Amino acid sequence: MTALKHDQSKQRYEVEVAPNYWAHLDYLEHNGALTITHTFVPDELRGQGCGKTLMETVLADIEANNLKVRPVCSYAVVYLERHSQWQHLLAK
């Protein structure tokens, strides 16, 4: 299982994408929807599927907590366009 940290006070999810390497996703929460404003993967791990791991881990947590998402970050926008299984999480 992928390690996940959710710091609501900082509005940030952190996911361990490789041993001792953490990616993060920043958001703004409003009325049960998380506006994804930024994603980050360490430079040395880019292009290795870590962004996908970050998104899938975070989206699963968002779904489990009955929240919705509004992607603003360019990576999140493209990811959600390409992965229809998460479309039900998009805020109207």
Rosetta blueprint (number, residue, H / E / L):
1 M L
2 T L
3 A L
4 L E
5 K E
6 H E
7 D E
8 Q L
9 S L
10 K L
11 Q L
12 R E
13 Y E
14 E E
15 V E
16 E E
17 V E
18 A E
19 P L
20 N L
21 Y E
22 W E
23 A E
24 H E
25 L E
26 D E
27 Y E
28 L E
29 E E
30 H E
31 N L
32 G L
33 A E
34 L E
35 T E
36 I E
37 T E
38 H E
39 T E
40 F E
41 V L
42 P L
43 D H
44 E H
45 L H
46 R L
47 G L
48 Q L
49 G L
50 C H
51 G H
52 K H
53 T H
54 L H
55 M H
56 E H
57 T H
58 V H
59 L H
60 A H
61 D H
62 I H
63 E H
64 A H
65 N L
66 N L
67 L L
68 K E
69 V E
70 R E
71 P E
72 V L
73 C L
74 S H
75 Y H
76 A H
77 V H
78 V H
79 Y H
80 L H
81 E H
82 R H
83 H L
84 S H
85 Q H
86 W H
87 Q H
88 H H
89 L H
90 L E
91 A L
92 K L
